[in-house]
């Protein structure tokens, strides 16, 4: 078969077929892999998020009680720290985070129809104090419950705006922001607790490994396609930086760097268990080098995609980062999938 | 629901003024390139299911939410409406206009029936016929729905087999072609209950009264374990089919073949052993090119699609596409559009063996295309 490239995105990813683990080799110990992933990556990740969301709540509370001279600097820093923690586990979409719509409650994104802004304004305008009670708030639209709504409050709707010009009083906006931070902390804590108490049979199951593996590959795909390629547009004139995640807080590429840290942590926990403490294989070294290269590429860019695009060679550098991330995805699909005894297989697993 | 042909015929007559399941002459697909495709899909980020209309440039033109995972779809003649069918053993179907306009119409299988994933419209577009499982009796039926009346169920006829899957209109005398996969499953389940006795068939039903015109089977030896699931019909009436092997996949039986109505038995195409092994005993969809001369069959389990000349079964080659399953006729003879569970679409020329990726717009790349992609004639 001959292959014609018609885009910067390699067809190779679509074409790779993972080989099953080497003939004669022992099948992978899915129970051990799952336990390593949960212990090294999942539970600490949600605990970190819970801690930082709590710190964010405290920073907001101090700010709201007594606005300091440096304005929103402290709560904004705390927002960045909490968002870094979230982005390290954002790719996890199976398991405890599936319950109670936890994932979209922490971050409703992509927001293709601009629901966050609309729902937030409606929420702020309402006149019932009950809506700030944690149990009530957890029943609100998911669009107002997490980071994107908080981002608007902290970065677009400056609390110092006089009340008559803002959609709600400073007190209301402060209450909303503090409630969101507490909500994120509660969701993260519940998720960590659920993982701590997860059934042994779930930890033993090959299906759980499949979920982690799917999350790993999907996470890498999401960076390339959704987070970087979509805002880039087909031509420089058609760039759409506001399609980028977290454009208001100008941290889109900081998200990508945190994603890569979390994804490597997940990958590493699986790989380390597979090799049972022996030396890193050449392919693991290669994949880890690529993770490091991608993180460095992301770190060298302005965290804001708009700023990066405006900079010299910014567009080319983003394209290069996309290529590196897709390379990691392909290496994992070609190598790790077989060793874990699984292919992704949405259709392959269907049976009809 | 009590079923007999008189009930059905009475309803059909009352509804359409003619006692025919398939009133009207089959409308040949108009010449010209089909530019739009429909498929069910799954969003990997949100977990939501939808049916999408996508053009040949990879732009998603419309997306209609589905309550759960879909399978195949039926395009209403005229090309303005599509019905997305639930994945077996679910019971929902969603009809929607390709261009938008009216809100989608959701309807359900009858009590004691579930959908099997496929449906087809009558040639005049007035009726929708869906393969269904009568879970109590354990045999297949075709449910008949009135497209002009909110998809009200008019009745049903037996498919003359167990576990019906895909059905299509035949080319002669208003026949219907049904792939009776032969596998018995219980209500709400996909568990296989009769692998020792299964007897899959390819069955031709009269469009006038639902009676069996012909039913053919593969040889009763090891081949009775080849569940005939997917079909396509050539302009001359020949039926290409693909099977799923319920025996050991290592036996590497050929899985794709054809049958010409009236001939006593279907034939399986000669297939290189490496390809038979690569297909892992599983075919997920079977489609002819726009000329009706090339047969394509996908194996998502093997990450491979294989192609043959219909006229003589000559093997043409393979396209490797990880988790590739959807296969629709392309823009010209010999061409196909293939889709995968990893979200990609490929324009493939089976004669030149040349593949070109169709670039999906970035915001839509987290979608996994489900088993079937259909071309909407323009």
HADDOCK unambig.tbl for C-alpha pairs under 7 A between the chains (distance, minus, plus):
assign (segid A and resid 1 and name CA) (segid B and resid 353 and name CA) 5.36 0.50 0.50
assign (segid A and resid 1 and name CA) (segid B and resid 354 and name CA) 6.10 0.50 0.50
assign (segid A and resid 2 and name CA) (segid B and resid 353 and name CA) 6.60 0.50 0.50
assign (segid A and resid 2 and name CA) (segid B and resid 354 and name CA) 5.25 0.50 0.50
assign (segid A and resid 2 and name CA) (segid B and resid 355 and name CA) 6.74 0.50 0.50
assign (segid A and resid 3 and name CA) (segid B and resid 354 and name CA) 5.98 0.50 0.50
assign (segid A and resid 3 and name CA) (segid B and resid 355 and name CA) 5.31 0.50 0.50
assign (segid A and resid 3 and name CA) (segid B and resid 356 and name CA) 6.50 0.50 0.50
assign (segid A and resid 4 and name CA) (segid B and resid 355 and name CA) 6.31 0.50 0.50
assign (segid A and resid 4 and name CA) (segid B and resid 356 and name CA) 5.29 0.50 0.50
assign (segid A and resid 5 and name CA) (segid B and resid 356 and name CA) 6.51 0.50 0.50
assign (segid A and resid 6 and name CA) (segid B and resid 356 and name CA) 6.75 0.50 0.50
assign (segid A and resid 6 and name CA) (segid B and resid 357 and name CA) 6.62 0.50 0.50
assign (segid A and resid 11 and name CA) (segid B and resid 357 and name CA) 6.45 0.50 0.50
assign (segid A and resid 14 and name CA) (segid B and resid 321 and name CA) 5.86 0.50 0.50
assign (segid A and resid 14 and name CA) (segid B and resid 322 and name CA) 5.57 0.50 0.50
assign (segid A and resid 14 and name CA) (segid B and resid 342 and name CA) 6.72 0.50 0.50
assign (segid A and resid 14 and name CA) (segid B and resid 344 and name CA) 6.49 0.50 0.50
assign (segid A and resid 15 and name CA) (segid B and resid 320 and name CA) 5.62 0.50 0.50
assign (segid A and resid 15 and name CA) (segid B and resid 321 and name CA) 4.47 0.50 0.50
assign (segid A and resid 15 and name CA) (segid B and resid 322 and name CA) 5.09 0.50 0.50
assign (segid A and resid 16 and name CA) (segid B and resid 322 and name CA) 5.83 0.50 0.50
assign (segid A and resid 17 and name CA) (segid B and resid 303 and name CA) 6.19 0.50 0.50
assign (segid A and resid 17 and name CA) (segid B and resid 322 and name CA) 5.52 0.50 0.50
assign (segid A and resid 222 and name CA) (segid B and resid 366 and name CA) 6.88 0.50 0.50
assign (segid A and resid 225 and name CA) (segid B and resid 362 and name CA) 5.04 0.50 0.50
assign (segid A and resid 225 and name CA) (segid B and resid 363 and name CA) 6.88 0.50 0.50
assign (segid A and resid 225 and name CA) (segid B and resid 365 and name CA) 6.55 0.50 0.50
assign (segid A and resid 226 and name CA) (segid B and resid 362 and name CA) 5.84 0.50 0.50
assign (segid A and resid 226 and name CA) (segid B and resid 363 and name CA) 5.44 0.50 0.50
assign (segid A and resid 229 and name CA) (segid B and resid 362 and name CA) 6.11 0.50 0.50
assign (segid A and resid 230 and name CA) (segid B and resid 362 and name CA) 5.05 0.50 0.50
assign (segid A and resid 230 and name CA) (segid B and resid 363 and name CA) 5.95 0.50 0.50
assign (segid A and resid 345 and name CA) (segid B and resid 323 and name CA) 5.45 0.50 0.50
assign (segid A and resid 345 and name CA) (segid B and resid 341 and name CA) 6.76 0.50 0.50
assign (segid A and resid 346 and name CA) (segid B and resid 323 and name CA) 6.86 0.50 0.50
assign (segid A and resid 346 and name CA) (segid B and resid 341 and name CA) 5.26 0.50 0.50
assign (segid A and resid 347 and name CA) (segid B and resid 300 and name CA) 5.81 0.50 0.50
assign (segid A and resid 347 and name CA) (segid B and resid 323 and name CA) 5.86 0.50 0.50
assign (segid A and resid 347 and name CA) (segid B and resid 325 and name CA) 6.56 0.50 0.50
assign (segid A and resid 347 and name CA) (segid B and resid 341 and name CA) 5.82 0.50 0.50
assign (segid A and resid 347 and name CA) (segid B and resid 370 and name CA) 6.39 0.50 0.50
assign (segid A and resid 347 and name CA) (segid B and resid 371 and name CA) 6.09 0.50 0.50
assign (segid A and resid 348 and name CA) (segid B and resid 300 and name CA) 4.61 0.50 0.50
assign (segid A and resid 348 and name CA) (segid B and resid 301 and name CA) 4.30 0.50 0.50
assign (segid A and resid 348 and name CA) (segid B and resid 323 and name CA) 5.83 0.50 0.50
assign (segid A and resid 352 and name CA) (segid B and resid 284 and name CA) 6.39 0.50 0.50
